[in-house]
């Protein structure tokens, strides 16, 4: 059954001893970051700081920072389960024939639970007050940050042309009690909607939800096509409709069970310096000019919990959310690129910088075809390095992948360099937002690809001898595996 709200998930974490409550007073200026970073790097528990200096609200952090908590948050046994469910929906063969149609009804019934359900009253509007961000325990994460940042916001906007809502996660630098930066990158959906309002000459309404149920928080990070409202994905993951309520000062609908809602607007003619910010790349993203979010009111629960996350040198909490995206969206990539067998985003690649893909190779040059195919898919365009290996290689086995890359390539033949768009956080390219990307074909080369020499086989013991040694293992004086 879906979590009703964030506080219900906190209770479950408590029951399963996956949450540590810290009663000592802590400072939101750097101290919470240092504590959380140490716990996160050790694979430790979620943290609830019950007494934060200068604020009446507790801080929940490192919520998703392990595979166990991630699975618990999305109510699954294994993160691959969601991808398998999506794959079953996309298997069109299951809808052919009368019996198959009948069998598919339970699957289709789940789609009815995807769409949000509007309500008149909501916990997130128990208290309506004048905006004052100084009361919230907003973190200054790292020493060179430009200020305090809201790090886990669900930013909700509405397309003026289609009326469709979008929910994304964009950090918010706090300038004063009523204004923040709005960190919309050039390639993000929120920025595209912003540009539409600019052309219309209209002030842009924006709402920010803080502290929703886990599936809704994850959905705000998912790289969905812009035509799909992230609240639909939340409903699918929850297997229950997301309840939404209309804002007090705009026509935007927000998650009804959120802890806080920040309502306001973006003034289209105003830009302000935002950053630097210690980012998920492990480096500071540089300061630049961004739009400004003006708060008109704050609504909240009577006793809310403030949610936060920190990012920095991996591995950290955001790495687990990225792994969820890797597994959930694999079936969609395989549908568009059927030769893909498996893929892995190494944590050290901070999601956008490296992807390892195994393929079922059937024709010459297929590895390069896959590279270009991936670079043409949504946010995959940011990927700085794509490594392609044969289907018998596990992309998650980084040692074997490295062995293949180091030994299987001829640099002139197998390394592809292309130019194209890059993530706004990339600091290595000479120009912002644009630079070079590399593909590495580490598959076995065929004569039809110009490799006329004999290609050696991998060294492997016979299966017969493996079985013999396994059977006699204890006779050699070793303990059974």
Secondary structure, DSSP 8 states (H G I E B T S, - for coil): ---SSHHHHHHHHHHTT-EEEE-S-B-TBTHHHHHHHHHHHTT--EEEE--BTT-SSEEEE-TT-SHHHHHHHTT-SSTHHHHHHHHHHH-GGGGSSHHHHHHHHHHHHHHTTSS-EE-S--GGGSEEE---GGGS--BB-STT-SS-EE-S-EEEEE-TTT--EEEE---EEB-SSSEEEE---TTSHHHHHHHHHHHHT--EEEEEEES--HHHHHHTTS---TTS-HHHHHHHHHTS--EEEE-SSSS-EEETT-SEEEEEEEEEEEEEEE--EE-TTSSEE--EEEEEEEEEEEEE-TT-EEE-----SSSSHHHHHHHHHHHHHHHHHHHHSTTEEEEE--GGGTTTS-EEEEE---STTHHHHHHHHHHTSGGGGG-SEEEEEETTS-TT-HHHHHHHHHHH--HHHHEEEEEEE--TT--SSSBTTEEEEEEEE-S---GGGT--S---------HHHHHHHHHHGGGGT----
